[in-house]
Every structure is written in structure tokens, then in C-alpha cells.
Amino acid sequence: MKKKNIITKLYVSALCAVTAIAILPVCAWSTRLQTQAAIDRKYELINQGYDGAVIFDQLYEEFDHVDGPAGTGGIDGLKLDGTPANGTPISPSQPSAPAHTHSWSSEVTKEATCMEKGEIKYTCAGCGESYTDGTPLTDHNFEATSETTATCVAPASVTFTCTVCEEILIEEKEGLAEHIYIATNDSFEATCEEAGHMVYVCNVCEDSYEETPEALGHDWSDEYSVDTKAGCTTEGMKSIHCKRCDIVKEDSEVAIEPMGHSENETHQIVAPTFWEDGSETITCKTCNEVIQTIILPATGGIEQLILPIALIVVIITAVIVGVVLIVKKKK
């Protein structure tokens, strides 16, 4: 009985060995067919213009996600770049068609802005295949909209606004402006004889400082100034003055001699009458003082009375003759 069991076991073992020997070539042949199919598909995709990454994804999809030999990371004996895992190139089982090179033309279907990406459509002139690609956002179209001047506390700045999305960009310039100091009301300047006291306050940041300028001293003129003009008969006066305060320099006064009457006199005549004298007045044109008065005698005299008297006598005689004639007529 024991002997029979041993023979049975040996028979089963032999049958299994024969089966394994028969199956191994079939499996190897099947694997070889699968690898050859993947290689053929790879070359077909290459001829259609696809790159390595697209080819690998396509092979991985079409051949049921079957991994290649251990450690290769490939598909059915292919590495990730599509080459055989053992380093030996495997030719396709059938001659491949001539490679087609795409001739892409582009057309902007959507303009990009600073808010939205654009789109470009690429179309192959040979086969009509097309795809769309995005274009990046454009830069902002900034335009200066306002500007501030620098002060002692803030630099100057320019405000730019995007004409598309209205985004604002403020650009500050370097450097601050100087303080704008203004003297306070209780400040007073130094004079020729007295020191001053000045308090200055910045009208922007209220920074302040004080000064005590010394007395300036007189600044005497090089020329005399006339204090009193000389008249035709009276003296005048001139002196040296300070250019700033107009004070008279000590011991600088000098008398100015009288000018004398003007030679361009004016004559005013009052004509004499028959009974009254007339006059001729000579006046200085500068001071209007009467220089001389000349009496003009009255025009009356005996020779000038003859004509009036004769006329009166004629009139009286005529009247008397007229009266006598009238009386005689009445008688």
C-alpha cells in the first residue's frame, strides 16, 4: 500500500514538472508578444508627433497597467522613456509609416489682461489637429494720476492707477524737503543800534529755533541828502544819512546857500484909468515873491477934456435953439 502511494506521488510530481516546462515557453511567448505590441504602439505614437510623456501615459492606459520587469518602472519591458528595459533596442514588427511633422499656426482667441489669462489656439496646417493653450496675465497698465510734493516729514510720491483693473501703486521718491520756517509775531529784527530776537517755527511739523542777531550798526551813505531846500533868499540844509534807519550822521550837516530869485520873472500889469493910476508888478517865478512894483500914472489931462466939453456945449446950444424956435411958433 505504501509502495503504491509513493508511486502516485512521483507520478503527480512528474506531471507537474512536465506541465511547468510546457507552460514557461507559452508565458515567455505571451510576454514577448505583449512587449512587442507595446513597442509597435510606441513607434506609432512617435510617428504621430507625440512626446515621450504622452506616449508613456498612452501605453500605460492601453496595456492594462502591466508593469515591466522589476526595477525598470516601465511597461512590458519598457522604461519610462519608452526604451527597452534591458538596453537592447527592439525594432517594430512592421515598418512604420513616414513620420508626420506638425506645422502649427497660432491664433489669439482671447486677449490676456492683468485680470484674465488669454488663450491661443494652435492648429496643424497638415492634419487639422488643434489644441488651445493659455497665455499668462499681462502687466498692469499704470498711468500717473496724482502727485504729492515732498515735505519735511514725508517724501514726494506719485500715485499710479491701472487703466484696466484700477489697482493703485504709490511710488515714493527719495529725500525730504527742508523745513519751512516762519518768524512768529513776537519776533523782531536787529536794528542799527539794537539787537534782535527771532523765533522761527516750521509751519509743517512745528519744529522751532531761536536767533538773537546782534545790532547791525549804521550804514552811512556816501552822498549828502537834502534835509531842507534852499530858497531864493533863505539857506537850506544837507547831511549824511544812514541807509537803513535814515538817521543823520553826527556833525555831517552842511548849509546850502540861497539860490537867489529866478531870472524868469513874471509881470502883472494893472492898466491906469482916466482918474486912477495903474501898476506893473514883477514877481519871482520860483518863490512868487514880489520883486518890484512900478506905478503907471492915470491917463486924465486938459487936452483930453476939450472934446468932451465941446460935445457938451454943442448939445446945450442945440437944446436952447430948439426951445426958442418952439416958443416963437406958438406966438
C-alpha positions as a Markdown table, in Angstrom:
| # | Residue | x | y | z |
|---|---|---|---|---|
| 1 | Met | 0.0 | 0.0 | 0.0 |
| 2 | Lys | 2.9 | 2.2 | 0.9 |
| 3 | Lys | 4.6 | 1.5 | -2.3 |
| 4 | Lys | 1.5 | 2.4 | -4.3 |
| 5 | Asn | 1.3 | 5.8 | -2.6 |
| 6 | Ile | 4.9 | 6.6 | -3.3 |
| 7 | Ile | 4.4 | 5.8 | -7.0 |
| 8 | Thr | 1.3 | 8.0 | -7.1 |
| 9 | Lys | 3.2 | 10.9 | -5.6 |
| 10 | Leu | 6.1 | 10.5 | -8.0 |
| 11 | Tyr | 3.6 | 10.5 | -10.9 |
| 12 | Val | 1.9 | 13.7 | -9.8 |
| 13 | Ser | 5.3 | 15.4 | -9.3 |
| 14 | Ala | 6.4 | 14.4 | -12.7 |
| 15 | Leu | 3.2 | 15.6 | -14.2 |
| 16 | Cys | 3.6 | 19.0 | -12.5 |
| 17 | Ala | 7.1 | 19.3 | -13.8 |
| 18 | Val | 6.1 | 18.5 | -17.3 |
| 19 | Thr | 3.2 | 21.0 | -17.1 |
| 20 | Ala | 5.6 | 23.7 | -15.8 |
| 21 | Ile | 8.1 | 23.0 | -18.5 |
| 22 | Ala | 5.3 | 23.3 | -21.1 |
| 23 | Ile | 3.8 | 26.5 | -19.6 |
| 24 | Leu | 7.0 | 28.5 | -19.3 |
| 25 | Pro | 7.6 | 28.9 | -23.0 |
| 26 | Val | 4.0 | 29.9 | -23.5 |
| 27 | Cys | 4.2 | 32.6 | -20.8 |
| 28 | Ala | 7.5 | 33.8 | -22.2 |
| 29 | Trp | 6.0 | 33.9 | -25.7 |
| 30 | Ser | 2.9 | 35.8 | -24.3 |
| 31 | Thr | 5.1 | 38.3 | -22.5 |
| 32 | Arg | 7.2 | 38.8 | -25.7 |
| 33 | Leu | 4.0 | 39.4 | -27.7 |
| 34 | Gln | 2.8 | 41.9 | -25.1 |
| 35 | Thr | 6.2 | 43.7 | -25.2 |
| 36 | Gln | 6.3 | 43.7 | -29.0 |
| 37 | Ala | 2.8 | 45.2 | -29.1 |
| 38 | Ala | 3.8 | 48.0 | -26.7 |
| 39 | Ile | 6.9 | 48.7 | -28.8 |
| 40 | Asp | 4.8 | 48.9 | -32.0 |
| 41 | Arg | 2.3 | 51.2 | -30.4 |
| 42 | Lys | 5.2 | 53.4 | -29.1 |
| 43 | Tyr | 6.6 | 53.9 | -32.6 |
| 44 | Glu | 3.1 | 54.6 | -33.9 |
| 45 | Leu | 2.6 | 57.4 | -31.4 |
| 46 | Ile | 6.1 | 58.8 | -32.1 |
| 47 | Asn | 5.2 | 58.9 | -35.8 |
| 48 | Gln | 2.1 | 60.9 | -34.9 |
| 49 | Gly | 4.2 | 63.6 | -33.2 |
| 50 | Tyr | 3.6 | 62.9 | -29.5 |
| 51 | Asp | 6.3 | 63.4 | -27.0 |
| 52 | Gly | 7.7 | 60.9 | -24.5 |
| 53 | Ala | 5.5 | 61.7 | -21.5 |
| 54 | Val | 2.3 | 61.4 | -23.6 |
| 55 | Ile | 3.5 | 58.2 | -25.2 |
| 56 | Phe | 4.1 | 56.6 | -21.8 |
| 57 | Asp | 0.7 | 57.6 | -20.5 |
| 58 | Gln | -1.0 | 56.2 | -23.6 |
| 59 | Leu | 0.9 | 52.9 | -23.3 |
| 60 | Tyr | 0.2 | 52.6 | -19.6 |
| 61 | Glu | -3.5 | 53.1 | -20.4 |
| 62 | Glu | -3.7 | 50.7 | -23.4 |
| 63 | Phe | -1.8 | 47.8 | -21.9 |
| 64 | Asp | -3.8 | 47.3 | -18.7 |
| 65 | His | -1.3 | 49.0 | -16.4 |
| 66 | Val | 1.0 | 46.0 | -16.7 |
| 67 | Asp | 4.4 | 46.8 | -15.2 |
| 68 | Gly | 7.6 | 45.7 | -16.9 |
| 69 | Pro | 10.5 | 43.8 | -15.3 |
| 70 | Ala | 11.1 | 44.5 | -11.7 |
| 71 | Gly | 13.0 | 47.8 | -11.0 |
| 72 | Thr | 12.5 | 49.2 | -14.5 |
| 73 | Gly | 9.4 | 51.2 | -13.7 |
| 74 | Gly | 8.4 | 50.7 | -17.4 |
| 75 | Ile | 5.6 | 48.9 | -19.2 |
| 76 | Asp | 6.1 | 45.4 | -20.5 |
| 77 | Gly | 9.8 | 45.7 | -20.6 |
| 78 | Leu | 9.9 | 49.5 | -21.5 |
| 79 | Lys | 11.5 | 52.2 | -19.3 |
| 80 | Leu | 9.7 | 55.4 | -18.6 |
| 81 | Asp | 11.1 | 57.0 | -21.7 |
| 82 | Gly | 9.8 | 54.0 | -23.8 |
| 83 | Thr | 13.2 | 52.3 | -24.4 |
| 84 | Pro | 13.6 | 48.5 | -23.7 |
| 85 | Ala | 14.5 | 47.8 | -20.0 |
| 86 | Asn | 17.5 | 45.6 | -21.0 |
| 87 | Gly | 19.1 | 48.3 | -23.0 |
| 88 | Thr | 18.7 | 46.5 | -26.3 |
| 89 | Pro | 16.6 | 48.4 | -28.9 |
| 90 | Ile | 13.7 | 46.4 | -30.2 |
| 91 | Ser | 12.6 | 47.2 | -33.7 |
| 92 | Pro | 8.9 | 47.3 | -34.5 |
| 93 | Ser | 7.4 | 44.2 | -36.0 |
| 94 | Gln | 6.1 | 46.1 | -39.0 |
| 95 | Pro | 7.6 | 49.1 | -41.0 |
| 96 | Ser | 6.3 | 52.3 | -39.6 |
| 97 | Ala | 4.6 | 55.0 | -41.7 |
| 98 | Pro | 6.6 | 58.1 | -42.5 |
| 99 | Ala | 6.7 | 60.5 | -39.5 |
| 100 | His | 4.3 | 63.4 | -39.7 |
| 101 | Thr | 5.7 | 66.7 | -38.6 |
| 102 | His | 3.0 | 69.1 | -37.4 |
| 103 | Ser | 3.1 | 72.6 | -38.9 |
| 104 | Trp | 1.4 | 74.7 | -36.2 |
| 105 | Ser | -0.2 | 78.1 | -36.8 |
| 106 | Ser | -1.4 | 80.2 | -33.9 |
| 107 | Glu | -4.4 | 82.4 | -33.4 |
| 108 | Val | -5.1 | 84.5 | -30.4 |
| 109 | Thr | -8.7 | 83.7 | -29.5 |
| 110 | Lys | -8.7 | 85.8 | -26.2 |
| 111 | Glu | -6.5 | 88.7 | -25.4 |
| 112 | Ala | -4.8 | 88.5 | -22.0 |
| 113 | Thr | -5.2 | 91.3 | -19.5 |
| 114 | Cys | -3.9 | 92.0 | -16.0 |
| 115 | Met | -7.2 | 90.4 | -14.7 |
| 116 | Glu | -7.7 | 87.4 | -17.1 |
| 117 | Lys | -5.4 | 85.0 | -18.9 |
| 118 | Gly | -5.6 | 84.9 | -22.6 |
| 119 | Glu | -6.0 | 81.9 | -25.0 |
| 120 | Ile | -4.1 | 80.9 | -28.1 |
| 121 | Lys | -5.4 | 78.2 | -30.5 |
| 122 | Tyr | -2.8 | 76.2 | -32.3 |
| 123 | Thr | -3.8 | 74.3 | -35.5 |
| 124 | Cys | -1.7 | 71.9 | -37.6 |
| 125 | Ala | -2.0 | 73.0 | -41.3 |
| 126 | Gly | -1.3 | 69.4 | -42.4 |
| 127 | Cys | -3.6 | 67.3 | -40.3 |
| 128 | Gly | -6.0 | 69.8 | -38.8 |
| 129 | Glu | -5.3 | 68.8 | -35.3 |
| 130 | Ser | -5.6 | 71.7 | -32.8 |
| 131 | Tyr | -5.2 | 72.5 | -29.2 |
| 132 | Thr | -5.7 | 75.5 | -27.0 |
| 133 | Asp | -3.1 | 77.0 | -24.7 |
| 134 | Gly | -3.4 | 79.7 | -22.1 |
| 135 | Thr | -1.3 | 82.9 | -22.0 |
| 136 | Pro | -0.2 | 84.5 | -18.8 |
| 137 | Leu | -1.6 | 87.6 | -17.3 |
| 138 | Thr | -0.2 | 90.9 | -18.7 |
| 139 | Asp | 1.4 | 93.6 | -16.6 |
| 140 | His | -0.7 | 96.3 | -15.3 |
| 141 | Asn | -1.1 | 99.4 | -17.5 |
| 142 | Phe | -0.2 | 102.0 | -14.9 |
| 143 | Glu | -0.7 | 105.7 | -15.5 |
| 144 | Ala | 0.2 | 108.6 | -13.2 |
| 145 | Thr | -3.0 | 110.0 | -11.7 |
| 146 | Ser | -1.7 | 112.3 | -8.9 |
| 147 | Glu | 1.4 | 113.6 | -7.3 |
| 148 | Thr | 2.3 | 115.0 | -3.9 |
| 149 | Thr | 5.3 | 117.2 | -3.2 |
| 150 | Ala | 7.8 | 116.4 | -0.5 |
| 151 | Thr | 7.6 | 118.0 | 2.9 |
| 152 | Cys | 9.9 | 117.9 | 5.9 |
| 153 | Val | 8.0 | 114.8 | 7.3 |
| 154 | Ala | 7.1 | 112.9 | 4.1 |
| 155 | Pro | 8.8 | 112.3 | 0.8 |
| 156 | Ala | 7.2 | 113.2 | -2.5 |
| 157 | Ser | 5.1 | 110.5 | -4.1 |
| 158 | Val | 3.4 | 109.6 | -7.3 |
| 159 | Thr | 0.2 | 107.6 | -7.5 |
| 160 | Phe | -0.3 | 105.3 | -10.5 |
| 161 | Thr | -3.6 | 103.7 | -11.3 |
| 162 | Cys | -4.1 | 100.7 | -13.7 |
| 163 | Thr | -6.4 | 101.7 | -16.5 |
| 164 | Val | -7.8 | 98.2 | -16.7 |
| 165 | Cys | -8.3 | 97.0 | -13.1 |
| 166 | Glu | -7.9 | 100.3 | -11.2 |
| 167 | Glu | -5.2 | 98.8 | -9.0 |
| 168 | Ile | -3.2 | 101.6 | -7.3 |
| 169 | Leu | 0.5 | 101.8 | -7.0 |
| 170 | Ile | 2.2 | 104.5 | -4.9 |
| 171 | Glu | 5.8 | 105.2 | -5.7 |
| 172 | Glu | 7.7 | 107.3 | -3.1 |
| 173 | Lys | 10.7 | 109.4 | -4.1 |
| 174 | Glu | 13.8 | 109.7 | -2.0 |
| 175 | Gly | 14.5 | 112.6 | 0.3 |
| 176 | Leu | 12.6 | 115.0 | 2.4 |
| 177 | Ala | 12.0 | 118.7 | 1.8 |
| 178 | Glu | 13.5 | 121.4 | 4.0 |
| 179 | His | 11.6 | 122.9 | 6.9 |
| 180 | Ile | 9.5 | 126.0 | 6.1 |
| 181 | Tyr | 10.3 | 128.3 | 8.9 |
| 182 | Ile | 8.2 | 131.4 | 9.6 |
| 183 | Ala | 9.0 | 134.1 | 12.1 |
| 184 | Thr | 6.5 | 134.4 | 15.0 |
| 185 | Asn | 4.7 | 137.6 | 15.7 |
| 186 | Asp | 6.7 | 138.3 | 18.8 |
| 187 | Ser | 10.0 | 138.2 | 16.8 |
| 188 | Phe | 11.8 | 141.5 | 16.0 |
| 189 | Glu | 14.7 | 142.1 | 13.7 |
| 190 | Ala | 18.0 | 143.7 | 14.8 |
| 191 | Thr | 18.3 | 147.4 | 14.0 |
| 192 | Cys | 21.3 | 149.6 | 13.6 |
| 193 | Glu | 21.5 | 150.2 | 17.4 |
| 194 | Glu | 19.6 | 147.3 | 19.0 |
| 195 | Ala | 20.0 | 143.5 | 18.9 |
| 196 | Gly | 17.1 | 141.4 | 17.6 |
| 197 | His | 15.3 | 138.3 | 18.8 |
| 198 | Met | 13.8 | 136.0 | 16.2 |
| 199 | Val | 11.7 | 132.8 | 16.9 |
| 200 | Tyr | 11.2 | 130.6 | 13.9 |
| 201 | Val | 8.6 | 127.8 | 13.7 |
| 202 | Cys | 8.1 | 125.3 | 10.9 |
| 203 | Asn | 4.5 | 125.6 | 9.6 |
| 204 | Val | 4.5 | 121.8 | 8.7 |
| 205 | Cys | 6.0 | 120.0 | 11.7 |
| 206 | Glu | 6.2 | 122.9 | 14.2 |
| 207 | Asp | 10.0 | 122.4 | 14.7 |
| 208 | Ser | 11.4 | 125.7 | 16.0 |
| 209 | Tyr | 14.6 | 127.5 | 16.8 |
| 210 | Glu | 15.6 | 131.0 | 18.1 |
| 211 | Glu | 18.2 | 133.6 | 16.9 |
| 212 | Thr | 19.5 | 136.7 | 18.6 |
| 213 | Pro | 21.1 | 138.7 | 15.9 |
| 214 | Glu | 23.5 | 141.5 | 17.0 |
| 215 | Ala | 22.9 | 145.2 | 16.3 |
| 216 | Leu | 23.8 | 145.9 | 12.7 |
| 217 | Gly | 25.5 | 149.3 | 13.2 |
| 218 | His | 24.8 | 152.3 | 10.9 |
| 219 | Asp | 25.5 | 152.0 | 7.2 |
| 220 | Trp | 26.3 | 155.6 | 6.3 |
| 221 | Ser | 25.6 | 156.9 | 2.8 |
| 222 | Asp | 28.5 | 158.2 | 0.7 |
| 223 | Glu | 26.4 | 161.1 | -0.5 |
| 224 | Tyr | 24.6 | 164.0 | 1.1 |
| 225 | Ser | 20.8 | 164.1 | 1.4 |
| 226 | Val | 19.0 | 167.4 | 1.3 |
| 227 | Asp | 17.1 | 167.9 | 4.5 |
| 228 | Thr | 15.8 | 171.5 | 3.8 |
| 229 | Lys | 15.8 | 173.0 | 0.3 |
| 230 | Ala | 17.4 | 176.4 | -0.1 |
| 231 | Gly | 15.0 | 179.3 | -1.0 |
| 232 | Cys | 15.6 | 182.3 | -3.2 |
| 233 | Thr | 16.7 | 184.2 | -0.1 |
| 234 | Thr | 16.9 | 181.5 | 2.7 |
| 235 | Glu | 19.5 | 178.9 | 3.4 |
| 236 | Gly | 18.9 | 175.2 | 3.1 |
| 237 | Met | 20.5 | 172.2 | 4.9 |
| 238 | Lys | 22.0 | 168.8 | 3.8 |
| 239 | Ser | 23.6 | 165.9 | 5.8 |
| 240 | Ile | 24.8 | 162.3 | 5.6 |
| 241 | His | 22.1 | 159.7 | 6.5 |
| 242 | Cys | 22.1 | 156.0 | 7.4 |
| 243 | Lys | 20.9 | 153.9 | 4.5 |
| 244 | Arg | 18.9 | 151.7 | 6.9 |
| 245 | Cys | 17.3 | 153.9 | 9.5 |
| 246 | Asp | 17.8 | 157.3 | 7.9 |
| 247 | Ile | 19.3 | 158.9 | 11.0 |
| 248 | Val | 21.5 | 161.9 | 10.4 |
| 249 | Lys | 25.2 | 161.3 | 11.0 |
| 250 | Glu | 26.6 | 163.5 | 13.8 |
| 251 | Asp | 28.5 | 166.6 | 12.6 |
| 252 | Ser | 27.6 | 166.0 | 9.0 |
| 253 | Glu | 25.1 | 168.8 | 8.4 |
| 254 | Val | 26.1 | 171.4 | 5.8 |
| 255 | Ala | 24.3 | 174.7 | 4.9 |
| 256 | Ile | 23.1 | 175.3 | 1.4 |
| 257 | Glu | 23.3 | 178.9 | 0.1 |
| 258 | Pro | 20.2 | 180.8 | -1.1 |
| 259 | Met | 19.6 | 180.3 | -4.8 |
| 260 | Gly | 18.6 | 184.0 | -5.5 |
| 261 | His | 15.4 | 185.0 | -7.4 |
| 262 | Ser | 14.7 | 183.4 | -10.7 |
| 263 | Glu | 15.6 | 185.4 | -13.8 |
| 264 | Asn | 12.4 | 184.3 | -15.4 |
| 265 | Glu | 10.2 | 186.9 | -13.7 |
| 266 | Thr | 6.6 | 187.3 | -14.3 |
| 267 | His | 5.0 | 190.7 | -14.9 |
| 268 | Gln | 1.4 | 191.5 | -13.9 |
| 269 | Ile | 0.1 | 194.9 | -15.2 |
| 270 | Val | -2.9 | 196.8 | -14.0 |
| 271 | Ala | -3.8 | 199.4 | -16.6 |
| 272 | Pro | -4.3 | 203.0 | -15.4 |
| 273 | Thr | -7.7 | 204.8 | -15.9 |
| 274 | Phe | -8.6 | 208.4 | -16.6 |
| 275 | Trp | -8.8 | 209.1 | -13.0 |
| 276 | Glu | -6.6 | 206.4 | -11.3 |
| 277 | Asp | -3.0 | 205.2 | -11.6 |
| 278 | Gly | -2.2 | 201.7 | -12.9 |
| 279 | Ser | 0.7 | 199.4 | -11.8 |
| 280 | Glu | 3.2 | 196.8 | -13.1 |
| 281 | Thr | 4.3 | 194.0 | -10.6 |
| 282 | Ile | 7.4 | 191.9 | -11.2 |
| 283 | Thr | 7.3 | 188.5 | -9.3 |
| 284 | Cys | 9.9 | 185.7 | -8.9 |
| 285 | Lys | 8.8 | 182.6 | -10.7 |
| 286 | Thr | 10.4 | 180.4 | -8.1 |
| 287 | Cys | 9.1 | 181.7 | -4.9 |
| 288 | Asn | 6.3 | 184.1 | -6.1 |
| 289 | Glu | 7.8 | 186.9 | -4.1 |
| 290 | Val | 7.2 | 190.4 | -5.5 |
| 291 | Ile | 10.5 | 191.8 | -6.6 |
| 292 | Gln | 9.4 | 195.2 | -7.8 |
| 293 | Thr | 6.2 | 197.3 | -8.3 |
| 294 | Ile | 6.1 | 200.1 | -11.0 |
| 295 | Ile | 3.3 | 202.8 | -10.8 |
| 296 | Leu | 1.6 | 203.7 | -14.1 |
| 297 | Pro | 0.0 | 207.2 | -13.9 |
| 298 | Ala | -3.7 | 207.9 | -14.6 |
| 299 | Thr | -4.4 | 208.9 | -18.2 |
| 300 | Gly | -6.6 | 212.1 | -17.3 |
| 301 | Gly | -5.4 | 215.8 | -18.7 |
| 302 | Ile | -6.7 | 219.2 | -20.2 |
| 303 | Glu | -6.1 | 218.0 | -23.7 |
| 304 | Gln | -8.2 | 215.1 | -23.1 |
| 305 | Leu | -11.1 | 217.3 | -21.7 |
| 306 | Ile | -11.6 | 219.6 | -24.9 |
| 307 | Leu | -13.5 | 217.0 | -26.9 |
| 308 | Pro | -16.0 | 216.1 | -24.2 |
| 309 | Ile | -16.5 | 219.8 | -23.2 |
| 310 | Ala | -17.1 | 220.8 | -26.9 |
| 311 | Leu | -19.6 | 218.0 | -27.2 |
| 312 | Ile | -21.5 | 219.1 | -24.2 |
| 313 | Val | -21.6 | 222.8 | -25.5 |
| 314 | Val | -23.0 | 221.6 | -28.8 |
| 315 | Ile | -25.7 | 219.6 | -27.1 |
| 316 | Ile | -26.7 | 222.5 | -24.8 |
| 317 | Thr | -26.7 | 225.0 | -27.7 |
| 318 | Ala | -28.9 | 222.8 | -29.8 |
| 319 | Val | -31.4 | 222.4 | -26.9 |
| 320 | Ile | -31.6 | 226.2 | -26.4 |
| 321 | Val | -32.1 | 226.9 | -30.1 |
| 322 | Gly | -34.9 | 224.3 | -30.3 |
| 323 | Val | -36.7 | 225.8 | -27.3 |
| 324 | Val | -36.6 | 229.3 | -28.8 |
| 325 | Leu | -38.0 | 228.1 | -32.1 |
| 326 | Ile | -40.9 | 226.3 | -30.4 |
| 327 | Val | -41.8 | 229.5 | -28.4 |
| 328 | Lys | -41.8 | 231.7 | -31.4 |
| 329 | Lys | -44.0 | 229.4 | -33.2 |
| 330 | Lys | -46.6 | 229.5 | -30.5 |
| 331 | Lys | -46.8 | 233.3 | -30.6 |
